[in-house]
Amino acid sequence: MKKRSGATVVIAAGCVAVLGMAGCSANGANATKTADGKPIVKVQVVKDARLGKMDKLGWVKDLEKACDCKIQWQETAANSWGQAKGAQLAAGDIADVTIGGYGTSDIAQYSSLFMDLTPHLKDMPNLSKAFKEEPYGQVVSTQADGKIQGSPNIAPTRESNSSNHLFINKTWLDKLGLPVPTTWDEYEAALKAFKTGDPNGNGKQDEIPLDLNAAGTDGFGMFSMNVFVTSLGIPLSSSAGGTIGMYAKDGVVKNYLQDERWKTTIQFLHRLWDDGVMSKDIFTHDWSQYTGTAKNDQKTAIVGSSIMWTPSDLFGNALGDQYITLPTLKASADQTEKTVWTFNGDDLKYQANKAVVKANPANPEATLKLVDAFYSPDMSVQMTYGEFGECVKKNGENDYTVLKPADKTKNAGDWMFSHALADGAPVYLSRSMKVYNENDEKETGVGVVDAVYAENYANMNMNTDVLYSNMPITQKQQETITANATGLNQMSMANFAKWVTEGGVEKDWDAYQQQLKDNKLEEDIKIQQEIYDSYKARMEKLGVDLNTLVGAQH
C-alpha cells in the first residue's frame, strides 16, 4: 500500500567532551576509547526476542560510521527488562544511551540520572528538524518540569490509528452461510455456529470461536476483552498512569469502571463464556500460547475471531487471508449511542522516550552525535525495517522500498522484527519521505485493516476524546497513583474475571462501586484530569491539532 516517513541527513558536530584521566584508557571493561582512539558509547537496548545480536545487524555499521564511534551493546529481551531496569535505576548505573527502556514515570522518579537534551538541540540538527516539522513530537518528549529527557519515535504517516483490530474468519462464515456480524447478537450467533458447525472441515470439534490476549492481574493490555465497551460509545485509548478504566470524553477524564455500560459489557462477555465460545485459557495463556494457537499448524485454522495488528501477524501468512476486519459492533441494532473504537494513533505515530541519554556519559559529543544520527532518513528507515539490500531498497534521496521477506516462511512482521527495532526505534520517518512497502499490497495490510474503523474514529474528537499516551507525570502524582493502584487494580481485575466466568455482576455492582471509592478511584481521576489539562495546555501552546495530525491516512 503506501508510504511512511523520516528526516534530513546532516550529522551533528555536538558539544565538547570533557574527559577525566580514566577516560583515556583503551583497556578493560570501563574503557571509554578503543585502541585506535575511537570513543566508546555504551548502548542498552531492550529488544524483541526475534531480533538477533545487535552487532550482527548490517545497519549498525552505518550507525557507527555516522557517529564515528564504537558502540558497545548491552542487550536485554523485553520480557526480562523489568527486573534489570529496577536494579539499574536503584544503583544509578545506566548506559550512556538506553533504547526502549525507560518511560515517563521512570524519568520523573529518577530525573537526575538522565540528560536534559534541550540545551543540546542546537547541536542535533536531525532531532531539531523533527521537532520543528512535527511539534507533537516535542510535546510527547517534554517532561512535566519542561525538560526533554528522552527522544521520540516520530512516524506521522504510519497507517494505523489503533493497534487493536477485530478479525473474524470469513471463510467460516461463508461455509456456514452466515452474514458478517454487525451487532453483539449476530456476533454471538456466529461464534456459536463456529463451535458446532465444523467450519474448518476437519471432522473435529477443535474450533475455538473466540480467543483474545489474556488480561493481566493489574489491568488490560492490547488485544483484550475490554475493547467491547466501545460498542456503547466509550472511547478507549492507551492506559494512563497505571489505573485501569480511565478515558476522556469532551475533555473530561472519567473511568468506565463506574459506568453502567461497563456492567452491560461484562454481561455480554459472561454470555459468551456461558455459551462456551471463549477459549478456556483466555484468562491464563501467555503471549506465545495466544499467538501460537492462532497460527496452529499453518494448514488448518482453529480460531474463529480474535484481535491483533493484522491477520497475518496473528494467524500467519497461510491462514491470514481467511480473516476480515470487523468495525465496532453495535451492542444492539436499534441503539442511538454512536460506536467508537480503541485509539492509540497518537502513540503509534509519536512515541515518547525511545532513547534516553545518561546525565554524564563518558563521551558526551559522540553520545549526542549517535542519538542525532538515529533521526537521519537512512538510519530511520533501516532501524525501522532492516538494512539496505536485504530488507530495504534505497531508490534515491528520501525514496525507499521496503522489500517482501526473503524468507518466505516468515510474515512481514516477523521478518521486520528479526532485522530491526521496528516501531521501538528512536527515529523520524517524515511526511516528505517516500517509503513504499511491498508488504502492504495485500488486502490484509494494516492500512486496509485500520481503514475499516474510519466511521468509528469519525465519532471521536481526537482533541477532547482521547486520554493521550506519554502524558508527563510528576513524581508526587506517580507515587499517589502507584500506591492507589495496588488495591484498586487487583480488586477490579479479580472481580472482572469472576463476573465473566461465574456471573453475578448485577448483584455485586453497588458494593463494587463502594469498593472503588474506598480504593481512592476519585483521587486518581482528579490526578489524571490535572495531568490531562497540563498536557493539553502544552499542545495548545505549540499549536497542535490532533484531528489534523492523526486523521485518516488512507
C-alpha positions in Angstrom: 0.0 0.0 0.0 1.8 3.3 0.6 4.4 5.2 2.4 5.9 6.1 5.7 8.3 8.9 6.7 11.7 10.4 8.0 14.2 13.4 8.4 17.2 15.1 6.8 20.7 14.0 6.8 23.4 16.1 8.4 25.1 14.6 11.4 25.8 17.0 14.3 29.1 18.4 15.4 27.9 18.1 19.0 29.2 19.6 22.3 32.8 19.4 23.6 33.7 16.3 25.5 35.5 16.8 28.8 37.2 13.5 29.8 38.9 12.7 33.0 42.2 10.8 33.1 40.4 7.4 33.3 38.6 8.3 30.0 41.9 7.9 28.1 42.1 4.2 28.9 41.6 1.9 26.0 41.7 -1.3 28.0 39.4 -3.0 30.5 35.6 -3.2 31.0 35.5 0.5 31.8 37.4 1.7 28.7 36.0 4.9 27.1 38.0 4.6 23.9 39.1 1.9 21.6 42.8 1.1 21.0 42.7 3.3 17.9 41.2 6.2 19.8 37.5 6.0 18.8 35.1 7.0 21.6 33.0 4.1 23.0 29.3 4.7 23.6 27.5 2.1 25.7 24.0 1.5 24.4 21.4 -0.6 26.4 18.8 -1.9 24.0 15.5 -3.5 25.2 14.5 -5.6 22.2 12.1 -8.1 20.8 13.1 -11.7 21.3 13.0 -12.2 17.5 15.9 -9.8 16.9 19.4 -11.3 16.8 22.7 -9.9 18.2 22.9 -6.1 17.5 26.5 -6.2 16.2 25.4 -8.7 13.5 22.9 -6.3 12.0 24.1 -4.6 8.8 22.8 -1.2 9.7 24.8 -1.0 12.9 27.9 -0.4 10.9 26.3 2.6 9.2 25.3 3.9 12.7 28.9 3.6 14.0 30.2 5.4 10.9 27.7 8.2 11.4 28.8 8.9 14.9 32.5 8.0 14.3 32.3 5.9 17.5 32.3 2.3 18.7 29.0 1.1 20.1 29.2 -1.3 23.0 25.8 -3.0 23.1 24.1 -4.2 26.2 21.1 -6.3 25.1 18.1 -7.3 27.1 14.9 -9.1 25.9 11.8 -7.1 26.6 10.3 -9.8 28.8 13.4 -9.7 31.1 13.8 -6.0 31.3 11.6 -5.2 34.3 13.9 -6.8 36.9 17.0 -5.5 35.2 15.6 -1.9 35.0 14.8 -1.8 38.7 18.3 -2.8 39.7 19.9 -0.3 37.3 17.8 2.6 38.4 18.2 1.8 42.1 22.0 1.6 41.6 22.1 4.7 39.4 24.0 2.6 36.9 22.6 3.2 33.4 24.2 3.0 30.0 25.2 6.1 28.0 22.1 5.6 25.8 19.1 3.4 26.5 16.7 2.4 23.7 13.2 1.3 24.7 13.9 1.0 28.4 12.5 3.9 30.3 9.1 5.6 30.4 7.8 8.9 31.6 7.3 7.7 35.2 10.9 6.3 35.4 12.3 9.6 34.2 10.1 11.5 36.7 11.2 9.4 39.6 14.9 9.3 38.6 15.3 12.6 36.8 18.9 13.2 37.9 20.1 10.1 36.0 19.0 11.5 32.6 20.4 14.3 30.5 18.2 17.2 29.5 18.6 17.4 25.7 17.1 20.9 25.5 20.4 22.9 25.6 22.0 20.4 23.1 19.3 20.6 20.4 21.3 23.3 18.6 23.9 20.7 18.0 21.4 18.0 17.0 20.1 19.1 13.6 18.2 15.9 12.8 16.2 15.9 16.0 15.7 19.6 15.9 14.3 19.4 12.4 11.9 16.6 13.6 10.6 18.8 16.4 10.2 21.8 14.1 8.3 19.8 11.5 6.3 17.7 14.0 5.7 19.7 17.1 3.7 17.0 18.7 6.9 15.0 18.8 8.3 17.7 21.1 5.1 17.6 23.2 5.4 13.9 23.9 9.1 14.3 24.6 8.7 17.0 27.3 8.5 16.1 30.9 6.2 17.8 33.5 9.1 20.1 34.5 9.7 21.2 30.9 12.9 19.2 30.3 13.4 17.0 27.3 14.9 13.9 28.8 14.0 11.4 26.1 13.9 11.4 22.3 10.9 10.0 20.4 9.8 7.8 17.6 8.0 10.0 15.1 6.2 8.4 12.1 3.2 10.6 11.3 2.2 8.6 8.2 2.2 5.3 10.0 -1.0 3.7 8.6 -3.0 2.9 11.7 -4.8 4.7 14.4 -5.1 1.7 16.6 -3.1 -1.4 17.5 -6.4 -3.3 18.0 -8.3 -4.7 15.1 -11.1 -7.3 15.5 -10.9 -10.2 13.0 -13.4 -12.9 12.1 -12.9 -15.9 9.8 -14.8 -15.0 6.6 -14.2 -18.4 5.1 -16.0 -20.0 8.1 -18.9 -17.5 7.8 -19.3 -18.3 4.1 -19.2 -22.1 4.7 -21.9 -21.9 7.3 -24.0 -19.4 5.3 -23.7 -16.7 8.0 -23.7 -12.9 7.4 -20.8 -10.7 8.6 -21.9 -9.7 12.1 -22.7 -6.1 12.9 -24.2 -6.5 16.4 -23.4 -8.4 19.6 -26.3 -10.8 19.0 -25.1 -11.5 15.4 -21.5 -12.0 16.6 -22.7 -14.3 19.4 -24.7 -16.4 16.9 -21.7 -16.7 14.6 -19.4 -17.8 17.4 -21.9 -20.4 18.5 -22.1 -21.7 14.9 -18.3 -21.8 14.7 -18.3 -24.1 17.8 -20.6 -26.8 16.5 -20.6 -26.4 12.7 -17.1 -27.8 11.9 -16.3 -24.8 9.8 -12.6 -25.8 9.3 -13.9 -29.1 7.8 -11.5 -31.5 9.6 -14.3 -33.5 11.3 -13.2 -32.5 14.8 -14.8 -30.1 17.2 -11.5 -28.3 17.7 -12.6 -24.8 16.8 -12.0 -22.0 19.3 -14.6 -19.5 18.3 -13.1 -16.6 20.3 -9.6 -16.1 21.7 -8.1 -12.9 23.0 -5.0 -11.8 24.8 -5.1 -12.5 28.5 -5.9 -9.6 30.7 -3.3 -9.1 33.5 -3.9 -9.1 37.2 -3.2 -5.3 37.2 -5.1 -4.2 34.1 -5.9 -4.7 30.4 -3.3 -4.6 27.7 -3.8 -4.6 24.0 -6.0 -7.2 22.2 -8.1 -7.8 25.3 -11.7 -8.1 26.2 -12.3 -4.5 27.3 -12.5 -3.4 23.7 -16.1 -4.4 23.5 -17.1 -1.4 25.7 -16.5 0.8 22.6 -19.7 -0.7 21.2 -21.5 1.5 23.8 -19.7 4.7 23.0 -16.8 4.7 25.5 -13.6 5.6 23.6 -10.6 3.6 24.8 -7.1 4.9 24.4 -3.7 3.9 25.9 -3.6 3.1 29.5 -2.9 6.1 31.8 -0.9 6.2 35.0 -1.4 2.5 35.9 -5.1 2.8 36.7 -7.5 0.8 34.6 -10.7 2.2 33.2 -9.6 5.8 32.5 -10.8 7.5 29.4 -11.6 11.1 28.3 -14.8 12.4 26.8 -15.4 16.1 25.9 -12.2 17.0 27.7 -13.3 15.4 31.0 -11.4 12.4 32.5 -13.7 9.6 33.5 -13.5 5.9 34.5 -15.6 3.3 32.9 -15.4 1.0 35.9 -18.1 3.4 37.4 -20.2 3.3 34.2 -23.4 1.1 33.8 -22.2 0.5 30.2 -19.2 -1.4 31.6 -21.7 -3.6 33.5 -23.6 -4.2 30.3 -20.3 -5.2 28.6 -19.4 -7.7 31.3 -22.9 -9.2 31.0 -22.3 -9.7 27.3 -18.9 -11.3 27.9 -20.4 -13.6 30.5 -23.0 -14.7 28.0 -20.1 -15.7 25.6 -18.4 -17.6 28.4 -21.6 -19.5 29.2 -22.0 -20.3 25.5 -18.6 -22.0 25.6 -17.3 -19.9 22.7 -14.4 -18.3 24.5 -11.1 -20.1 24.8 -10.9 -21.9 28.2 -7.4 -20.3 28.5 -8.4 -16.8 27.8 -7.5 -15.6 31.3 -4.3 -17.6 31.7 -2.4 -18.2 28.5 0.8 -16.2 27.8 1.6 -14.3 24.6 3.3 -17.2 22.9 0.4 -19.5 23.6 -2.1 -16.9 22.4 -0.3 -16.3 19.1 0.8 -19.9 18.6 -2.8 -21.2 19.0 -4.0 -18.7 16.3 -1.3 -19.9 13.9 -1.8 -23.5 14.6 -0.1 -25.7 12.1 -0.5 -23.2 9.2 -2.8 -25.7 7.5 -6.0 -25.6 9.5 -7.5 -22.6 11.2 -8.9 -23.3 14.6 -9.6 -19.7 15.9 -12.7 -18.0 14.6 -12.3 -14.5 15.9 -9.6 -12.5 17.7 -7.9 -9.1 17.9 -4.4 -8.1 16.7 -2.4 -5.8 14.4 -3.0 -7.6 11.1 -4.4 -11.0 10.3 -1.0 -12.3 9.1 0.7 -11.2 12.3 -1.7 -13.2 14.4 -2.7 -16.1 12.1 0.3 -16.4 9.9 0.7 -16.0 6.1 -1.0 -19.3 5.3 -4.2 -18.6 7.3 -4.4 -14.8 7.4 -6.3 -14.4 4.2 -9.2 -16.2 5.7 -10.0 -13.3 8.0 -11.6 -9.9 7.6 -11.8 -6.9 9.9 -15.0 -6.0 11.8 -15.7 -2.4 12.5 -17.1 -1.8 16.0 -20.1 -4.0 16.7 -23.3 -2.3 17.9 -24.5 -3.6 21.2 -28.0 -3.7 19.7 -29.3 -2.9 16.3 -31.5 0.0 17.5 -29.0 1.7 19.8 -28.7 5.5 19.4 -25.3 5.7 21.1 -22.6 6.2 18.4 -20.0 3.5 18.3 -16.3 4.4 18.7 -13.1 2.2 18.8 -9.9 2.0 20.7 -7.4 4.7 19.7 -3.7 4.9 20.3 -2.8 6.6 17.0 -1.0 9.3 18.9 1.3 6.7 20.4 1.8 4.8 17.1 2.8 7.9 15.3 4.5 9.8 18.2 6.1 7.6 20.8 8.0 9.1 23.7 11.3 8.3 25.3 12.5 5.7 22.8 16.1 6.8 23.6 17.4 8.4 26.8 20.9 9.7 27.5 22.8 9.3 30.7 23.2 12.6 32.6 27.1 12.4 32.4 28.1 10.0 29.6 31.8 9.3 29.2 31.9 10.7 25.7 29.2 13.3 25.5 30.0 14.6 22.0 29.9 11.1 20.5 26.9 10.1 22.5 24.8 13.1 21.3 26.1 12.6 17.8 24.9 9.0 17.9 21.4 9.9 19.1 21.1 12.6 16.4 22.2 10.0 13.8 19.1 7.9 14.7 17.0 10.7 13.2 18.6 10.9 9.7 16.4 9.4 6.9 18.7 6.5 6.0 19.2 5.4 9.6 15.5 5.9 10.5 14.4 3.6 7.6 17.0 0.9 8.4 16.3 0.9 12.2 12.6 0.5 11.4 12.7 -2.1 8.6 16.2 -3.5 8.4 19.3 -3.0 6.4 19.7 -1.8 2.8 19.9 -4.6 0.3 18.2 -7.3 2.3 15.2 -5.6 3.8 15.0 -2.1 2.1 16.0 -0.8 -1.3 17.2 2.8 -1.4 15.8 4.2 -4.7 17.2 7.7 -4.2 17.3 10.5 -1.7 14.4 10.2 0.7 12.9 7.4 -1.5 12.8 3.8 -0.3 11.1 0.5 -0.9 10.5 -2.0 1.9 11.0 -5.4 0.4 9.0 -8.5 1.0 10.7 -11.1 3.3 13.4 -13.0 1.6 12.5 -15.9 3.9 9.1 -17.0 2.5 8.2 -18.8 5.7 8.1 -15.6 7.7 5.4 -13.0 7.6 6.3 -9.3 7.2 6.1 -8.6 10.9 8.4 -11.4 12.0 10.8 -10.5 9.2 11.0 -6.9 10.3 11.3 -7.7 14.0 14.2 -10.1 13.3 16.1 -7.4 11.4 15.3 -4.1 13.1 14.0 -2.4 16.2 10.8 -1.7 14.2 8.4 0.6 15.9 10.6 0.5 19.0 13.3 2.5 17.3 14.1 6.2 18.0 13.6 7.5 14.5 11.9 10.2 12.4 10.0 9.0 9.3 8.9 12.3 7.8 5.9 13.1 5.6 8.3 14.2 2.9 9.9 10.7 2.6 8.6 8.2 0.1 8.5 4.7 1.6 6.7 2.2 -0.5 6.0 -1.0 1.4 5.6 -4.1 -0.7 4.1 -5.9 2.3 1.1 -3.6 2.2 0.0 -4.7 -1.2 -2.2 -7.4 0.3 -5.8 -6.5 1.4 -4.7 -7.6 4.9 -2.1 -4.8 5.2 -2.6 -2.6 8.2 -3.6 0.4 6.2 -6.6 -1.5 4.8 -7.3 -3.2 8.1 -7.4 0.1 10.0 -9.5 1.9 7.4 -12.5 -0.2 8.4 -12.7 1.9 11.6 -12.9 5.3 9.8 -16.6 5.8 10.8 -15.9 4.9 14.4 -12.9 7.3 14.5 -15.1 10.0 13.0 -17.3 9.7 16.1 -14.4 10.8 18.2 -12.8 14.2 18.6 -9.1 13.5 18.9 -8.6 16.8 20.8 -11.1 16.0 23.5 -12.0 12.3 23.5 -8.5 10.8 23.8 -6.6 10.1 27.0 -3.2 10.5 25.4 -0.2 8.3 25.7 3.0 9.6 27.1 1.5 12.3 29.3 4.2 13.5 31.7 3.6 13.0 35.3 5.3 14.4 38.4 6.9 12.1 40.9 4.3 13.0 43.5 1.5 12.2 41.2 3.1 8.9 40.2 3.6 7.9 43.8 0.0 8.5 44.7 -1.4 6.6 41.6 1.0 3.8 42.2 0.0 3.5 45.9 -3.7 3.5 44.9 -3.3 1.1 42.1 -2.1 -1.8 44.2 -5.5 -2.5 45.7 -7.7 -0.9 43.0 -6.4 -2.8 40.0 -6.1 -6.2 41.6 -9.6 -5.9 43.1 -11.1 -4.8 39.8 -9.4 -7.4 37.7 -10.3 -10.2 40.1 -13.9 -9.1 40.0 -13.8 -8.9 36.2 -12.6 -12.5 35.9 -15.2 -13.7 38.3 -18.0 -11.9 36.6 -17.1 -13.1 33.2 -16.7 -16.7 34.2 -19.3 -17.0 37.0 -21.7 -14.1 36.5 -23.1 -12.0 39.4 -22.1 -8.5 38.3 -25.7 -7.4 38.8 -25.8 -8.3 42.5 -22.3 -7.2 43.2 -22.4 -3.9 41.3 -23.4 -1.4 44.1 -20.9 -2.9 46.6 -18.2 -2.8 43.9 -18.9 0.9 43.4 -18.2 1.5 47.1 -15.0 -0.6 46.8 -13.8 1.7 44.0 -14.4 4.7 46.3 -12.7 3.0 49.2 -9.7 2.4 47.0 -9.5 6.1 46.1 -10.5 6.0 42.5 -11.9 9.5 42.7 -8.4 10.7 43.8 -6.9 9.0 40.7 -9.5 10.6 38.4 -8.7 14.0 39.8 -4.9 13.5 39.3 -5.5 12.2 35.8 -7.5 15.4 35.0 -4.6 17.5 36.2 -2.2 15.6 34.0 -4.5 15.8 31.1 -5.1 19.6 31.4 -1.4 20.3 31.7 -0.7 18.2 28.6 -3.5 19.9 26.6 -2.0 23.3 27.6 1.3 22.3 26.1 -0.4 21.0 22.9 -2.3 24.3 22.5 0.9 26.3 23.2 2.6 24.6 20.2 -0.5 24.8 18.0 -1.1 21.0 17.9 -4.4 19.8 16.4 -4.5 16.0 16.7 -7.6 15.8 14.4 -5.3 17.0 11.7 -2.2 15.1 12.6 -3.8 11.7 13.1 -6.7 12.0 10.7 -7.4 9.4 8.0 -4.2 8.3 6.4 -5.8 6.1 3.7 
